[in-house]
Amino acid sequence: MTMVKPVINALHILRYLTMTGDPERAVDIARHLGINQSTCFNILRTLVSENVAAFDPLSKTYTPGIGLAKLVGQFVTQGQRIEVAKPLMRDFAARFEVTVTLWRPIGIDRIVLVSSALSPTNLRIDMAEGQRLPYIMGASGRIFAGQPDVSESVVREAFNNIRWSESLTFETYWSEVQEARRLGYAIDDGNFARGIVVVAAPIYDATGAIAFTVSAFMFRNQFDQAGIIVLGKALNALGAKIANALF
């Protein structure tokens, strides 16, 4: 059987990227796999163009791309797909210097943090994966509370049982829920944690339901109002990209 060397090299590169789990430079990939550097670079560039590898222009590194998860389809678990979405989160975290988190509901009254990408700055907000919050809390809570099948009365009852870092009335909270539905992203300004601003956007599954949220944590006054708008719109676009990886 005749072996096609470029195809073999491409498969070796993809296998290496998925096994290391870390962003890798082209020169390091070539050295580890024993591939000519120019050949390795050209293969990587082709893989990026086909969306099965992702390139970070800031760090000049490569990671598995969203297209790889879509290629293997039903053989990939949701946890593995979340890992494939991480490069998108890291890129956003680096671009805006914020901590990016991914949340999903568990049961009917809690959400859990399933993935995070830290800001690359020395002073940053660290969110531990696995932590749980009330379903309607924070910016992500405002997104989940705005779903059509969630009634105002149910949200009000849950709201009354939450201790906020900076208090707000239910009327203010509910108006922010409606505003989030209109804008495509929600904002929590210090209510979740004093001095911290959180912006969240929905991630829709194949049925159109909100299955996850992606949120950005930053220090108050890190962005002005115009900057928050830019970040919110970019976060909404990030949610759509992550949805492509997950569903």
ROVOMI-766676 format. One line per field, with one value per residue (C-alpha): residue number from 1; residue in three letters; chain; x negated, y negated, z. Coordinates in nm, 2 decimals, padded with zeros to 4 digits. Layout:
<recs>
i = c(NUM_...)
aa = c(ALA_...)
ch = c(A_...)
xx = c(X_...)
yy = c(Y_...)
zz = c(Z_...)
</recs>
This chain:
<recs>
i = c(1_2_3_4_5_6_7_8_9_10_11_12_13_14_15_16_17_18_19_20_21_22_23_24_25_26_27_28_29_30_31_32_33_34_35_36_37_38_39_40_41_42_43_44_45_46_47_48_49_50_51_52_53_54_55_56_57_58_59_60_61_62_63_64_65_66_67_68_69_70_71_72_73_74_75_76_77_78_79_80_81_82_83_84_85_86_87_88_89_90_91_92_93_94_95_96_97_98_99_100_101_102_103_104_105_106_107_108_109_110_111_112_113_114_115_116_117_118_119_120_121_122_123_124_125_126_127_128_129_130_131_132_133_134_135_136_137_138_139_140_141_142_143_144_145_146_147_148_149_150_151_152_153_154_155_156_157_158_159_160_161_162_163_164_165_166_167_168_169_170_171_172_173_174_175_176_177_178_179_180_181_182_183_184_185_186_187_188_189_190_191_192_193_194_195_196_197_198_199_200_201_202_203_204_205_206_207_208_209_210_211_212_213_214_215_216_217_218_219_220_221_222_223_224_225_226_227_228_229_230_231_232_233_234_235_236_237_238_239_240_241_242_243_244_245_246_247)
aa = c(MET_THR_MET_VAL_LYS_PRO_VAL_ILE_ASN_ALA_LEU_HIS_ILE_LEU_ARG_TYR_LEU_THR_MET_THR_GLY_ASP_PRO_GLU_ARG_ALA_VAL_ASP_ILE_ALA_ARG_HIS_LEU_GLY_ILE_ASN_GLN_SER_THR_CYS_PHE_ASN_ILE_LEU_ARG_THR_LEU_VAL_SER_GLU_ASN_VAL_ALA_ALA_PHE_ASP_PRO_LEU_SER_LYS_THR_TYR_THR_PRO_GLY_ILE_GLY_LEU_ALA_LYS_LEU_VAL_GLY_GLN_PHE_VAL_THR_GLN_GLY_GLN_ARG_ILE_GLU_VAL_ALA_LYS_PRO_LEU_MET_ARG_ASP_PHE_ALA_ALA_ARG_PHE_GLU_VAL_THR_VAL_THR_LEU_TRP_ARG_PRO_ILE_GLY_ILE_ASP_ARG_ILE_VAL_LEU_VAL_SER_SER_ALA_LEU_SER_PRO_THR_ASN_LEU_ARG_ILE_ASP_MET_ALA_GLU_GLY_GLN_ARG_LEU_PRO_TYR_ILE_MET_GLY_ALA_SER_GLY_ARG_ILE_PHE_ALA_GLY_GLN_PRO_ASP_VAL_SER_GLU_SER_VAL_VAL_ARG_GLU_ALA_PHE_ASN_ASN_ILE_ARG_TRP_SER_GLU_SER_LEU_THR_PHE_GLU_THR_TYR_TRP_SER_GLU_VAL_GLN_GLU_ALA_ARG_ARG_LEU_GLY_TYR_ALA_ILE_ASP_ASP_GLY_ASN_PHE_ALA_ARG_GLY_ILE_VAL_VAL_VAL_ALA_ALA_PRO_ILE_TYR_ASP_ALA_THR_GLY_ALA_ILE_ALA_PHE_THR_VAL_SER_ALA_PHE_MET_PHE_ARG_ASN_GLN_PHE_ASP_GLN_ALA_GLY_ILE_ILE_VAL_LEU_GLY_LYS_ALA_LEU_ASN_ALA_LEU_GLY_ALA_LYS_ILE_ALA_ASN_ALA_LEU_PHE)
ch = c(A_A_A_A_A_A_A_A_A_A_A_A_A_A_A_A_A_A_A_A_A_A_A_A_A_A_A_A_A_A_A_A_A_A_A_A_A_A_A_A_A_A_A_A_A_A_A_A_A_A_A_A_A_A_A_A_A_A_A_A_A_A_A_A_A_A_A_A_A_A_A_A_A_A_A_A_A_A_A_A_A_A_A_A_A_A_A_A_A_A_A_A_A_A_A_A_A_A_A_A_A_A_A_A_A_A_A_A_A_A_A_A_A_A_A_A_A_A_A_A_A_A_A_A_A_A_A_A_A_A_A_A_A_A_A_A_A_A_A_A_A_A_A_A_A_A_A_A_A_A_A_A_A_A_A_A_A_A_A_A_A_A_A_A_A_A_A_A_A_A_A_A_A_A_A_A_A_A_A_A_A_A_A_A_A_A_A_A_A_A_A_A_A_A_A_A_A_A_A_A_A_A_A_A_A_A_A_A_A_A_A_A_A_A_A_A_A_A_A_A_A_A_A_A_A_A_A_A_A_A_A_A_A_A_A_A_A_A_A_A_A_A_A_A_A_A_A)
xx = c(00.00_-00.13_-00.15_-00.10_-00.36_-00.18_00.13_-00.06_-00.24_00.09_00.24_-00.07_-00.04_00.33_00.26_-00.02_00.19_00.48_00.25_00.04_00.34_00.13_00.07_-00.24_-00.47_-00.53_-00.91_-00.84_-00.59_-00.83_-01.12_-00.91_-00.77_-01.08_-00.91_-01.09_-01.00_-00.89_-00.67_-00.53_-00.44_-00.27_-00.07_00.03_00.14_00.36_00.51_00.60_00.76_00.98_01.06_00.92_00.64_00.65_00.37_00.31_00.14_00.05_-00.15_-00.22_-00.09_00.14_00.42_00.69_00.96_01.34_01.36_01.19_01.47_01.73_01.54_01.56_01.92_02.10_01.78_01.68_01.81_01.94_01.64_01.40_01.59_01.56_01.18_01.18_01.36_01.10_00.87_01.15_01.19_00.81_00.80_01.09_00.93_00.60_00.76_00.97_00.76_01.05_01.12_01.36_01.59_01.84_02.15_02.42_02.74_02.75_03.10_03.35_03.19_02.81_02.55_02.19_01.87_01.74_01.44_01.24_00.96_00.76_00.67_00.30_00.24_00.06_00.36_00.66_00.97_00.94_01.26_01.24_01.40_01.67_01.81_02.19_02.42_02.79_02.96_03.04_02.73_02.49_02.47_02.52_02.83_02.98_02.94_03.10_03.38_03.47_03.57_03.93_04.02_03.90_04.18_04.14_04.29_04.04_03.76_03.89_03.91_03.55_03.43_03.57_03.35_03.02_02.78_02.62_02.28_02.43_02.81_03.06_03.44_03.62_03.76_03.41_03.30_03.60_03.55_03.19_03.31_03.53_03.25_03.02_03.27_03.27_02.90_02.78_02.57_02.62_02.42_02.38_02.21_02.09_02.41_02.23_01.91_01.83_01.60_01.63_01.82_01.94_02.07_02.24_02.39_02.60_02.49_02.78_02.81_02.95_03.31_03.26_03.26_02.99_02.76_02.46_02.35_02.00_01.91_01.62_01.50_01.32_01.25_01.49_01.37_01.15_01.38_01.59_01.95_01.85_01.59_01.85_02.07_01.79_01.70_02.07_02.11_01.78_01.89_02.22_02.02_01.79_02.10_02.20_01.86_01.86_02.20_02.05_01.80_02.05_02.35)
yy = c(00.00_-00.34_-00.59_-00.96_-01.14_-01.49_-01.32_-01.12_-01.43_-01.62_-01.34_-01.33_-01.70_-01.68_-01.39_-01.58_-01.89_-01.70_-01.49_-01.78_-01.99_-02.31_-02.57_-02.48_-02.67_-02.55_-02.51_-02.29_-02.08_-02.02_-01.93_-01.70_-01.51_-01.52_-01.71_-01.97_-02.32_-02.46_-02.15_-02.17_-02.53_-02.48_-02.19_-02.39_-02.68_-02.44_-02.29_-02.64_-02.72_-02.41_-02.50_-02.18_-02.37_-02.72_-02.98_-03.24_-03.54_-03.69_-03.39_-03.24_-02.90_-02.63_-02.44_-02.20_-02.38_-02.37_-02.19_-01.89_-01.84_-01.88_-01.63_-01.35_-01.45_-01.22_-01.04_-01.34_-01.39_-01.73_-01.76_-01.71_-01.97_-02.22_-02.16_-02.24_-02.57_-02.67_-02.83_-03.07_-03.16_-03.21_-03.44_-03.65_-03.67_-03.78_-04.03_-04.21_-04.12_-03.96_-03.62_-03.42_-03.15_-02.90_-02.82_-02.56_-02.48_-02.18_-02.10_-02.38_-02.61_-02.61_-02.68_-02.54_-02.68_-02.42_-02.60_-02.91_-03.11_-03.35_-03.70_-03.71_-04.02_-04.00_-04.14_-03.92_-03.75_-03.37_-03.17_-02.81_-02.55_-02.35_-02.63_-02.66_-02.96_-03.02_-02.99_-03.36_-03.51_-03.74_-03.83_-03.46_-03.44_-03.74_-03.55_-03.23_-03.42_-03.58_-03.25_-03.24_-02.95_-03.12_-03.32_-03.64_-03.50_-03.21_-03.45_-03.68_-03.40_-03.29_-03.65_-03.70_-03.41_-03.54_-03.75_-04.00_-04.17_-04.50_-04.50_-04.59_-04.58_-04.30_-04.57_-04.68_-04.32_-04.23_-04.53_-04.43_-04.08_-04.23_-04.46_-04.16_-03.99_-04.30_-04.35_-03.99_-04.02_-04.09_-04.30_-04.26_-04.57_-04.47_-04.28_-03.94_-04.06_-04.41_-04.60_-04.33_-04.38_-04.07_-04.06_-03.74_-03.62_-03.31_-03.00_-02.83_-02.46_-02.31_-02.36_-02.73_-02.69_-02.85_-02.56_-02.76_-03.12_-03.26_-03.55_-03.79_-03.90_-04.24_-04.50_-04.79_-05.09_-04.86_-04.96_-05.27_-05.24_-05.24_-04.97_-04.75_-04.77_-04.66_-04.38_-04.27_-04.25_-04.06_-03.82_-03.75_-03.66_-03.44_-03.26_-03.18_-03.04_-02.83_-02.70_-02.57_-02.37_-02.23_-02.15)
zz = c(00.00_-00.10_00.18_00.10_00.31_00.34_00.46_00.72_00.84_00.87_01.08_01.30_01.35_01.44_01.68_01.84_01.89_02.05_02.28_02.41_02.51_02.50_02.23_02.03_01.80_01.44_01.50_01.81_01.63_01.34_01.58_01.79_01.49_01.27_00.99_00.78_00.92_00.59_00.52_00.87_00.84_00.51_00.65_00.95_00.73_00.53_00.85_00.97_00.64_00.68_01.04_01.19_01.35_01.50_01.50_01.77_01.61_01.95_02.07_01.72_01.84_01.71_01.88_01.75_01.56_01.59_01.25_01.41_01.66_01.38_01.17_01.42_01.51_01.74_01.84_02.05_02.40_02.51_02.74_02.46_02.25_02.54_02.53_02.15_02.23_02.48_02.22_02.13_02.50_02.54_02.23_02.37_02.71_02.57_02.33_02.59_02.90_03.08_03.24_03.02_03.17_03.03_03.24_03.20_03.41_03.64_03.75_03.77_04.03_03.97_03.71_03.71_03.57_03.33_03.16_03.20_03.03_03.25_03.15_03.06_03.28_03.61_03.80_03.70_03.83_03.88_03.86_03.97_03.74_03.92_04.13_04.14_04.16_04.18_03.84_03.81_03.97_03.79_03.42_03.32_03.55_03.37_03.04_03.17_03.34_03.01_02.84_02.72_02.94_03.26_03.43_03.61_03.92_03.93_03.89_04.16_04.41_04.33_04.34_04.69_04.82_04.69_04.89_04.65_04.71_04.60_04.65_04.38_04.35_04.16_03.93_03.83_03.79_03.57_03.35_03.30_03.20_02.94_02.82_02.79_02.56_02.34_02.33_02.31_02.63_03.00_03.24_03.62_03.77_04.12_04.22_04.19_04.34_04.46_04.23_03.95_03.63_03.44_03.09_02.96_02.63_02.54_02.36_02.18_02.11_01.79_01.91_01.99_02.37_02.58_02.68_02.80_02.86_02.80_03.03_03.08_03.42_03.46_03.72_03.75_03.54_03.33_03.03_02.98_02.86_02.49_02.56_02.74_02.43_02.20_02.44_02.47_02.10_02.06_02.34_02.17_01.85_02.06_02.19_01.83_01.75_02.06_01.97_01.64_01.84_02.09_01.87)
</recs>
